[in-house]
Amino acid sequence: MGQIRVAIRVDASVQIGTGHVRRSLALAQALRSAGGEVRFVTRALGVDSAGMIAGEGFELAVLPGPPASDFAPDPEIPHSEWAQVGWARDVAETVAALADYAPDWVVLDSYAFDAKWHAGVRASLDCKLAHIDDLADRKLACDLLIDHTFAHDHRVKYADVLSPHARVLGGPRYALLGPAYAGAERYAFSAEVRSIGIFLGGVDAGGHTLAVLDALDAIGFSGAVEVVATSAHSHLGVLRDRIARRADTALLLDLPDLAAFFARHDLQVGAGGGASWERCFIGVPALLMVVALNQRSVAPLLEEAGVAAFAPDPAPGALAEQLARLIADAPRRAGLAAKSRELVDGLGARRVALALLAQGLTVRRARLDDARIMFDWRGDPAIRAVSRGSDPLVWGDHIAWLGAVLEDPARKLFVGEAGGRAVGVIRFDFSVGGRAEVSLYLDPALHGLGLGTHLLLAGEAAADPAIVDATVLEDNRASQALFESCGYVSTGPGTWEKHRLPRHRTRR
């Protein structure tokens, strides 16, 4: 299979903010680094989303601005007015912008469209649909749902609006962080709050940044303060003037990434949106404010989990009280920093990219220099827990075993690769009549992405057994579902079998 093409449909405006574009760019950068091809589609809605995208070197198509005449919002979609055009028009214009591109996937990052948009684009472009969402407030007909916010159970969250056949990538494990975070410096905890960073979204339509500055004045905070915003900030003139009159306070605009900003301050005050996961990765204590509807359920859960503090009342007086308590409570801030870093490992964008690129997975013959990744993956507790042999691996024994397998003509060992990296291992042990027993495992960091199906099918095609047997622990439901989805039938407790068509026979 050739290079997989992904189109990303995303907008920015005063209502929408810039966070959707930021997280879509993080995904696009991960796709590009993994060998995928990316084209953006964005509409001119008053904030320069096209400039943000072009500045990162991505191909894009810009849809025309909204018509002068009014349009009727869709009553089934709470935020349909944010698109400023009807869904049918957006489908037609998006399809036209992608007609020459023939994408394998279209990724939609918008609250303004629902299942009707998905169906229209899928029918016209014959592609798969992914949707980045966190509201779960309208019908969705996507093949892949990406929600990197914190929730107790994402499948339950979307039960009423999403097909049970859709794959769900839910939680901060899939946080869409940009590539700058891969090698970013982490926050080094200080018992004293020497400086405070404030980032309440690129637009901050509610003027919350000004309220935080008022709160800091009320408690007499004398340390340095740094505010981050964008040129699209709704109150930029007022904010500039306010900061110019405040001692030891700086304003930074249009930063390409916020990693260094998050790491250099002892306390962050921020919105409970996508930047929350960036702060978590850096490991800085944060006080979260709700500045958008999608943050109302997430911010309280993060406080409940001990990951961040939450300010439910945005008034300067209430903020002042919470800031004063948090600044004085070094043990609590230390706990927030530790918990937040545990929540986000920084691999989320790579995971989502691999889920989109999974259909391009290929296998190659294993080599002796694959010994280390096999040893690390096979020795992981999660892999050992679902394996027939659960004893700890010994390096010397592993090397001897691998050498013997590579030299044995009755055994075929492959490494699966996707997105330019090794992702799993599959082995076929042949007996008589072209019959073989299969075993496979993935990189433990990449479970849940749909890679197992592609690894199994690619391995079968390369090894070409006539009949394949598999043995699965009875409580390993995930592996049982994998084999069943690939055409295996159960032959008894924990045993599965598949009869394959010979390569020379035409499939009908």
LUMTORMAR-415147 format. One record per residue (C-alpha): x, y, z; residue number from 0. Coordinates in steps of 0.5 Angstrom, whole numbers. Layout:
// residues N
+-------+-------+-------+------+
:  east : north :    up : resi :
+-------+-------+-------+------+
:     X :     Y :     Z :  NUM :
...
+-------+-------+-------+------+
// end
This chain:
// residues 508
+-------+-------+-------+------+
:  east : north :    up : resi :
+-------+-------+-------+------+
:     0 :     0 :     0 :    0 :
:     2 :     7 :    -2 :    1 :
:     3 :    13 :     3 :    2 :
:    -4 :    14 :     7 :    3 :
:    -7 :    21 :     6 :    4 :
:   -11 :    24 :    11 :    5 :
:   -15 :    30 :    11 :    6 :
:   -16 :    35 :    17 :    7 :
:   -22 :    39 :    17 :    8 :
:   -22 :    45 :    23 :    9 :
:   -24 :    52 :    24 :   10 :
:   -22 :    58 :    29 :   11 :
:   -26 :    64 :    30 :   12 :
:   -28 :    68 :    36 :   13 :
:   -33 :    63 :    38 :   14 :
:   -29 :    57 :    37 :   15 :
:   -22 :    59 :    39 :   16 :
:   -16 :    57 :    37 :   17 :
:   -15 :    50 :    41 :   18 :
:   -18 :    46 :    35 :   19 :
:   -13 :    48 :    30 :   20 :
:    -7 :    47 :    36 :   21 :
:    -9 :    40 :    37 :   22 :
:   -10 :    38 :    30 :   23 :
:    -4 :    41 :    28 :   24 :
:    -1 :    36 :    33 :   25 :
:    -4 :    30 :    30 :   26 :
:    -2 :    33 :    23 :   27 :
:     6 :    33 :    25 :   28 :
:     5 :    26 :    28 :   29 :
:     2 :    24 :    22 :   30 :
:     8 :    27 :    18 :   31 :
:    13 :    24 :    22 :   32 :
:    10 :    17 :    21 :   33 :
:    10 :    18 :    13 :   34 :
:     3 :    20 :    12 :   35 :
:     1 :    25 :     8 :   36 :
:    -4 :    31 :    10 :   37 :
:    -8 :    36 :     7 :   38 :
:   -12 :    41 :    12 :   39 :
:   -19 :    44 :    10 :   40 :
:   -21 :    51 :    14 :   41 :
:   -26 :    56 :    13 :   42 :
:   -24 :    64 :    14 :   43 :
:   -28 :    65 :    20 :   44 :
:   -25 :    72 :    22 :   45 :
:   -19 :    68 :    26 :   46 :
:   -13 :    67 :    21 :   47 :
:   -13 :    59 :    22 :   48 :
:   -10 :    59 :    15 :   49 :
:    -4 :    62 :    17 :   50 :
:    -3 :    58 :    23 :   51 :
:    -3 :    52 :    19 :   52 :
:     1 :    54 :    13 :   53 :
:     6 :    57 :    18 :   54 :
:     7 :    49 :    20 :   55 :
:     9 :    47 :    13 :   56 :
:     2 :    44 :    11 :   57 :
:    -2 :    44 :     5 :   58 :
:    -9 :    47 :     6 :   59 :
:   -15 :    49 :     2 :   60 :
:   -19 :    55 :     5 :   61 :
:   -26 :    55 :     4 :   62 :
:   -30 :    62 :     3 :   63 :
:   -32 :    66 :     9 :   64 :
:   -39 :    65 :    11 :   65 :
:   -45 :    68 :     6 :   66 :
:   -48 :    75 :     8 :   67 :
:   -55 :    72 :     8 :   68 :
:   -57 :    69 :    15 :   69 :
:   -57 :    61 :    15 :   70 :
:   -61 :    57 :    20 :   71 :
:   -58 :    53 :    25 :   72 :
:   -59 :    46 :    26 :   73 :
:   -63 :    45 :    32 :   74 :
:   -60 :    38 :    33 :   75 :
:   -53 :    41 :    34 :   76 :
:   -52 :    45 :    40 :   77 :
:   -46 :    49 :    36 :   78 :
:   -48 :    49 :    29 :   79 :
:   -48 :    56 :    29 :   80 :
:   -41 :    56 :    30 :   81 :
:   -40 :    54 :    23 :   82 :
:   -43 :    60 :    20 :   83 :
:   -46 :    56 :    14 :   84 :
:   -50 :    50 :    14 :   85 :
:   -48 :    43 :    14 :   86 :
:   -50 :    41 :     7 :   87 :
:   -46 :    47 :     4 :   88 :
:   -40 :    45 :     8 :   89 :
:   -40 :    38 :     6 :   90 :
:   -40 :    40 :    -1 :   91 :
:   -35 :    45 :    -1 :   92 :
:   -30 :    40 :     3 :   93 :
:   -31 :    35 :    -2 :   94 :
:   -30 :    40 :    -7 :   95 :
:   -23 :    42 :    -4 :   96 :
:   -21 :    34 :    -3 :   97 :
:   -24 :    31 :   -10 :   98 :
:   -17 :    31 :   -13 :   99 :
:   -13 :    29 :    -6 :  100 :
:   -17 :    22 :    -5 :  101 :
:   -16 :    22 :     2 :  102 :
:   -16 :    15 :     6 :  103 :
:   -19 :    19 :    12 :  104 :
:   -22 :    25 :    14 :  105 :
:   -21 :    28 :    21 :  106 :
:   -26 :    33 :    23 :  107 :
:   -25 :    37 :    29 :  108 :
:   -31 :    41 :    30 :  109 :
:   -37 :    41 :    35 :  110 :
:   -41 :    44 :    29 :  111 :
:   -43 :    38 :    25 :  112 :
:   -46 :    31 :    26 :  113 :
:   -47 :    25 :    23 :  114 :
:   -50 :    28 :    17 :  115 :
:   -44 :    31 :    15 :  116 :
:   -40 :    25 :    16 :  117 :
:   -45 :    21 :    12 :  118 :
:   -44 :    26 :     6 :  119 :
:   -37 :    26 :     6 :  120 :
:   -36 :    19 :     7 :  121 :
:   -41 :    18 :     1 :  122 :
:   -37 :    23 :    -4 :  123 :
:   -30 :    21 :    -2 :  124 :
:   -31 :    14 :     0 :  125 :
:   -26 :    15 :     6 :  126 :
:   -26 :    13 :    13 :  127 :
:   -28 :    18 :    18 :  128 :
:   -25 :    20 :    25 :  129 :
:   -28 :    26 :    29 :  130 :
:   -24 :    29 :    35 :  131 :
:   -29 :    31 :    40 :  132 :
:   -31 :    32 :    48 :  133 :
:   -38 :    34 :    48 :  134 :
:   -42 :    28 :    46 :  135 :
:   -48 :    32 :    45 :  136 :
:   -50 :    30 :    38 :  137 :
:   -51 :    24 :    33 :  138 :
:   -44 :    22 :    31 :  139 :
:   -43 :    17 :    25 :  140 :
:   -35 :    16 :    25 :  141 :
:   -31 :    10 :    24 :  142 :
:   -26 :    13 :    30 :  143 :
:   -27 :    17 :    36 :  144 :
:   -22 :    21 :    39 :  145 :
:   -23 :    24 :    46 :  146 :
:   -17 :    26 :    50 :  147 :
:   -20 :    29 :    56 :  148 :
:   -21 :    26 :    62 :  149 :
:   -27 :    21 :    64 :  150 :
:   -29 :    15 :    68 :  151 :
:   -31 :    11 :    61 :  152 :
:   -31 :    14 :    54 :  153 :
:   -35 :     8 :    52 :  154 :
:   -41 :    10 :    57 :  155 :
:   -40 :    18 :    55 :  156 :
:   -42 :    17 :    48 :  157 :
:   -47 :    11 :    49 :  158 :
:   -53 :    15 :    46 :  159 :
:   -49 :    18 :    40 :  160 :
:   -44 :    14 :    37 :  161 :
:   -45 :     7 :    34 :  162 :
:   -42 :     1 :    38 :  163 :
:   -38 :    -1 :    32 :  164 :
:   -34 :     5 :    32 :  165 :
:   -27 :     5 :    35 :  166 :
:   -26 :    10 :    41 :  167 :
:   -19 :    13 :    43 :  168 :
:   -21 :    16 :    50 :  169 :
:   -17 :    19 :    55 :  170 :
:   -10 :    23 :    56 :  171 :
:    -7 :    17 :    54 :  172 :
:    -9 :    20 :    47 :  173 :
:    -7 :    27 :    49 :  174 :
:    -5 :    31 :    42 :  175 :
:     1 :    34 :    44 :  176 :
:     6 :    38 :    39 :  177 :
:    13 :    35 :    37 :  178 :
:    16 :    40 :    42 :  179 :
:    14 :    36 :    48 :  180 :
:    18 :    30 :    46 :  181 :
:    24 :    33 :    49 :  182 :
:    21 :    39 :    53 :  183 :
:    24 :    41 :    60 :  184 :
:    20 :    39 :    65 :  185 :
:    18 :    43 :    71 :  186 :
:    23 :    43 :    77 :  187 :
:    18 :    44 :    83 :  188 :
:    19 :    49 :    88 :  189 :
:    16 :    50 :    95 :  190 :
:    16 :    58 :    94 :  191 :
:    12 :    60 :    88 :  192 :
:    17 :    65 :    85 :  193 :
:    13 :    66 :    78 :  194 :
:     6 :    65 :    75 :  195 :
:     4 :    64 :    68 :  196 :
:    -3 :    65 :    65 :  197 :
:    -6 :    62 :    59 :  198 :
:   -13 :    62 :    58 :  199 :
:   -14 :    60 :    51 :  200 :
:   -12 :    64 :    45 :  201 :
:   -18 :    68 :    44 :  202 :
:   -21 :    69 :    52 :  203 :
:   -27 :    71 :    50 :  204 :
:   -30 :    72 :    57 :  205 :
:   -24 :    76 :    59 :  206 :
:   -22 :    71 :    64 :  207 :
:   -14 :    74 :    64 :  208 :
:   -16 :    80 :    67 :  209 :
:   -20 :    77 :    72 :  210 :
:   -14 :    73 :    74 :  211 :
:    -9 :    79 :    74 :  212 :
:   -14 :    83 :    79 :  213 :
:   -14 :    77 :    83 :  214 :
:    -7 :    77 :    84 :  215 :
:    -7 :    84 :    85 :  216 :
:   -12 :    83 :    91 :  217 :
:    -7 :    78 :    94 :  218 :
:    -1 :    82 :    93 :  219 :
:     3 :    77 :    89 :  220 :
:     9 :    81 :    88 :  221 :
:    13 :    75 :    84 :  222 :
:    14 :    75 :    76 :  223 :
:     7 :    74 :    72 :  224 :
:     7 :    72 :    65 :  225 :
:     1 :    72 :    60 :  226 :
:     1 :    68 :    54 :  227 :
:    -5 :    70 :    48 :  228 :
:    -5 :    70 :    41 :  229 :
:    -6 :    76 :    36 :  230 :
:   -14 :    74 :    36 :  231 :
:   -15 :    75 :    43 :  232 :
:   -22 :    79 :    44 :  233 :
:   -19 :    84 :    49 :  234 :
:   -12 :    85 :    47 :  235 :
:   -12 :    92 :    47 :  236 :
:   -15 :    92 :    54 :  237 :
:   -10 :    87 :    56 :  238 :
:    -4 :    90 :    53 :  239 :
:    -5 :    97 :    57 :  240 :
:    -7 :    93 :    64 :  241 :
:     0 :    89 :    63 :  242 :
:     4 :    95 :    61 :  243 :
:     1 :    98 :    68 :  244 :
:     3 :    92 :    72 :  245 :
:    10 :    91 :    75 :  246 :
:    14 :    85 :    73 :  247 :
:     9 :    83 :    68 :  248 :
:    10 :    81 :    61 :  249 :
:     5 :    79 :    55 :  250 :
:     8 :    74 :    50 :  251 :
:     4 :    73 :    43 :  252 :
:     3 :    67 :    38 :  253 :
:     8 :    63 :    41 :  254 :
:     9 :    56 :    37 :  255 :
:     9 :    52 :    43 :  256 :
:     8 :    53 :    50 :  257 :
:    13 :    48 :    53 :  258 :
:    18 :    52 :    56 :  259 :
:    13 :    57 :    58 :  260 :
:     9 :    52 :    62 :  261 :
:    16 :    49 :    65 :  262 :
:    19 :    56 :    68 :  263 :
:    13 :    58 :    73 :  264 :
:    12 :    55 :    79 :  265 :
:     4 :    56 :    78 :  266 :
:     0 :    56 :    72 :  267 :
:    -7 :    59 :    71 :  268 :
:   -11 :    56 :    65 :  269 :
:   -17 :    54 :    62 :  270 :
:   -19 :    47 :    63 :  271 :
:   -18 :    45 :    55 :  272 :
:   -13 :    42 :    51 :  273 :
:    -7 :    46 :    54 :  274 :
:    -9 :    42 :    61 :  275 :
:    -5 :    36 :    58 :  276 :
:     1 :    40 :    56 :  277 :
:     1 :    42 :    63 :  278 :
:     0 :    35 :    66 :  279 :
:     6 :    33 :    61 :  280 :
:    11 :    38 :    64 :  281 :
:     8 :    37 :    71 :  282 :
:     7 :    44 :    73 :  283 :
:     1 :    45 :    79 :  284 :
:    -5 :    49 :    76 :  285 :
:   -11 :    52 :    77 :  286 :
:   -16 :    51 :    72 :  287 :
:   -22 :    55 :    70 :  288 :
:   -28 :    54 :    66 :  289 :
:   -28 :    58 :    60 :  290 :
:   -32 :    54 :    55 :  291 :
:   -38 :    49 :    55 :  292 :
:   -33 :    43 :    54 :  293 :
:   -29 :    44 :    60 :  294 :
:   -35 :    44 :    65 :  295 :
:   -34 :    36 :    66 :  296 :
:   -27 :    36 :    65 :  297 :
:   -24 :    41 :    70 :  298 :
:   -28 :    38 :    76 :  299 :
:   -26 :    31 :    75 :  300 :
:   -18 :    33 :    75 :  301 :
:   -19 :    36 :    81 :  302 :
:   -22 :    30 :    84 :  303 :
:   -17 :    26 :    81 :  304 :
:   -12 :    30 :    85 :  305 :
:    -9 :    33 :    78 :  306 :
:   -10 :    40 :    78 :  307 :
:   -14 :    45 :    82 :  308 :
:   -21 :    48 :    80 :  309 :
:   -24 :    55 :    81 :  310 :
:   -31 :    54 :    80 :  311 :
:   -32 :    61 :    81 :  312 :
:   -29 :    66 :    76 :  313 :
:   -30 :    72 :    80 :  314 :
:   -24 :    76 :    82 :  315 :
:   -25 :    75 :    89 :  316 :
:   -26 :    68 :    89 :  317 :
:   -20 :    67 :    85 :  318 :
:   -16 :    71 :    90 :  319 :
:   -18 :    66 :    96 :  320 :
:   -16 :    60 :    92 :  321 :
:   -10 :    63 :    89 :  322 :
:    -8 :    65 :    96 :  323 :
:    -9 :    58 :    99 :  324 :
:    -6 :    54 :    93 :  325 :
:     1 :    59 :    94 :  326 :
:     1 :    58 :   101 :  327 :
:     0 :    50 :   100 :  328 :
:     7 :    47 :    98 :  329 :
:     5 :    40 :    99 :  330 :
:    -1 :    40 :    95 :  331 :
:     2 :    44 :    89 :  332 :
:     8 :    38 :    90 :  333 :
:     2 :    33 :    90 :  334 :
:    -1 :    36 :    84 :  335 :
:     5 :    36 :    80 :  336 :
:     7 :    29 :    81 :  337 :
:     0 :    27 :    79 :  338 :
:    -1 :    31 :    73 :  339 :
:     6 :    28 :    70 :  340 :
:     3 :    21 :    71 :  341 :
:    -3 :    22 :    67 :  342 :
:     0 :    24 :    61 :  343 :
:     6 :    21 :    57 :  344 :
:     7 :    25 :    51 :  345 :
:     6 :    19 :    46 :  346 :
:    -2 :    21 :    45 :  347 :
:    -1 :    24 :    38 :  348 :
:     3 :    19 :    36 :  349 :
:    -2 :    13 :    38 :  350 :
:    -7 :    17 :    34 :  351 :
:    -3 :    18 :    28 :  352 :
:    -1 :    10 :    28 :  353 :
:    -9 :     8 :    29 :  354 :
:   -10 :    12 :    22 :  355 :
:    -4 :     9 :    19 :  356 :
:    -5 :     2 :    21 :  357 :
:    -8 :     0 :    15 :  358 :
:    -1 :     1 :    12 :  359 :
:     2 :    -4 :    17 :  360 :
:     7 :    -9 :    13 :  361 :
:    11 :   -14 :    16 :  362 :
:    19 :   -16 :    15 :  363 :
:    23 :   -22 :    17 :  364 :
:    26 :   -21 :    24 :  365 :
:    33 :   -20 :    25 :  366 :
:    38 :   -22 :    31 :  367 :
:    38 :   -14 :    32 :  368 :
:    31 :   -14 :    34 :  369 :
:    32 :   -18 :    40 :  370 :
:    32 :   -12 :    45 :  371 :
:    25 :    -9 :    43 :  372 :
:    22 :   -17 :    43 :  373 :
:    25 :   -18 :    50 :  374 :
:    23 :   -11 :    53 :  375 :
:    16 :   -12 :    50 :  376 :
:    15 :   -19 :    51 :  377 :
:    18 :   -18 :    58 :  378 :
:    12 :   -13 :    60 :  379 :
:     8 :   -14 :    65 :  380 :
:     2 :   -13 :    61 :  381 :
:     4 :   -18 :    56 :  382 :
:     6 :   -23 :    61 :  383 :
:    -1 :   -23 :    64 :  384 :
:    -4 :   -26 :    58 :  385 :
:     1 :   -30 :    55 :  386 :
:     2 :   -38 :    57 :  387 :
:     9 :   -37 :    59 :  388 :
:     9 :   -32 :    64 :  389 :
:    16 :   -33 :    68 :  390 :
:    21 :   -27 :    67 :  391 :
:    25 :   -27 :    61 :  392 :
:    33 :   -28 :    62 :  393 :
:    37 :   -24 :    57 :  394 :
:    42 :   -30 :    55 :  395 :
:    36 :   -35 :    54 :  396 :
:    32 :   -30 :    50 :  397 :
:    38 :   -29 :    45 :  398 :
:    39 :   -36 :    44 :  399 :
:    32 :   -37 :    43 :  400 :
:    32 :   -32 :    38 :  401 :
:    38 :   -35 :    34 :  402 :
:    35 :   -42 :    34 :  403 :
:    28 :   -39 :    31 :  404 :
:    31 :   -35 :    26 :  405 :
:    35 :   -41 :    23 :  406 :
:    29 :   -46 :    24 :  407 :
:    26 :   -47 :    17 :  408 :
:    19 :   -49 :    20 :  409 :
:    18 :   -43 :    24 :  410 :
:    17 :   -36 :    21 :  411 :
:    18 :   -30 :    25 :  412 :
:    16 :   -23 :    23 :  413 :
:    16 :   -16 :    26 :  414 :
:    10 :   -11 :    24 :  415 :
:    12 :    -4 :    22 :  416 :
:     7 :     2 :    21 :  417 :
:     9 :     9 :    21 :  418 :
:    16 :     8 :    20 :  419 :
:    17 :     4 :    27 :  420 :
:    17 :    -3 :    29 :  421 :
:    10 :    -4 :    33 :  422 :
:     9 :   -12 :    34 :  423 :
:    12 :   -19 :    33 :  424 :
:     8 :   -25 :    30 :  425 :
:    11 :   -32 :    29 :  426 :
:     8 :   -38 :    26 :  427 :
:    10 :   -45 :    28 :  428 :
:     9 :   -50 :    22 :  429 :
:     7 :   -57 :    23 :  430 :
:     5 :   -62 :    17 :  431 :
:     0 :   -60 :    11 :  432 :
:     2 :   -53 :    12 :  433 :
:    -1 :   -52 :    19 :  434 :
:     2 :   -47 :    23 :  435 :
:     0 :   -44 :    30 :  436 :
:     1 :   -37 :    31 :  437 :
:     3 :   -32 :    37 :  438 :
:     3 :   -25 :    37 :  439 :
:     4 :   -19 :    41 :  440 :
:     5 :   -11 :    40 :  441 :
:     9 :    -6 :    43 :  442 :
:     5 :    -5 :    50 :  443 :
:     5 :     3 :    49 :  444 :
:     1 :     2 :    43 :  445 :
:    -5 :    -3 :    45 :  446 :
:   -12 :    -1 :    43 :  447 :
:   -10 :     2 :    36 :  448 :
:   -13 :    -3 :    32 :  449 :
:    -6 :    -5 :    30 :  450 :
:    -7 :   -13 :    32 :  451 :
:   -12 :   -14 :    26 :  452 :
:    -7 :   -11 :    21 :  453 :
:    -1 :   -15 :    24 :  454 :
:    -5 :   -22 :    24 :  455 :
:    -7 :   -21 :    17 :  456 :
:    -1 :   -18 :    14 :  457 :
:     3 :   -24 :    18 :  458 :
:    -2 :   -29 :    15 :  459 :
:     0 :   -26 :     8 :  460 :
:     7 :   -27 :     9 :  461 :
:     7 :   -34 :    12 :  462 :
:     2 :   -37 :     8 :  463 :
:     0 :   -42 :    12 :  464 :
:    -6 :   -47 :    10 :  465 :
:    -9 :   -47 :    17 :  466 :
:    -8 :   -43 :    23 :  467 :
:    -9 :   -45 :    30 :  468 :
:    -9 :   -40 :    36 :  469 :
:    -9 :   -41 :    43 :  470 :
:   -12 :   -36 :    48 :  471 :
:   -13 :   -35 :    55 :  472 :
:   -20 :   -36 :    57 :  473 :
:   -20 :   -29 :    60 :  474 :
:   -17 :   -25 :    55 :  475 :
:   -23 :   -22 :    51 :  476 :
:   -19 :   -18 :    47 :  477 :
:   -15 :   -23 :    44 :  478 :
:   -21 :   -27 :    43 :  479 :
:   -25 :   -21 :    39 :  480 :
:   -18 :   -20 :    35 :  481 :
:   -18 :   -27 :    32 :  482 :
:   -26 :   -28 :    31 :  483 :
:   -26 :   -21 :    27 :  484 :
:   -20 :   -24 :    23 :  485 :
:   -24 :   -30 :    21 :  486 :
:   -22 :   -35 :    26 :  487 :
:   -27 :   -40 :    29 :  488 :
:   -27 :   -43 :    36 :  489 :
:   -26 :   -50 :    37 :  490 :
:   -26 :   -51 :    44 :  491 :
:   -24 :   -47 :    50 :  492 :
:   -18 :   -42 :    49 :  493 :
:   -17 :   -45 :    42 :  494 :
:   -18 :   -42 :    35 :  495 :
:   -18 :   -44 :    28 :  496 :
:   -18 :   -41 :    21 :  497 :
:   -17 :   -44 :    14 :  498 :
:   -14 :   -40 :     9 :  499 :
:   -15 :   -40 :     1 :  500 :
:    -9 :   -41 :    -2 :  501 :
:    -6 :   -35 :    -6 :  502 :
:    -7 :   -38 :   -13 :  503 :
:   -14 :   -38 :   -12 :  504 :
:   -18 :   -32 :   -14 :  505 :
:   -22 :   -29 :    -8 :  506 :
:   -30 :   -28 :   -10 :  507 :
+-------+-------+-------+------+
// end
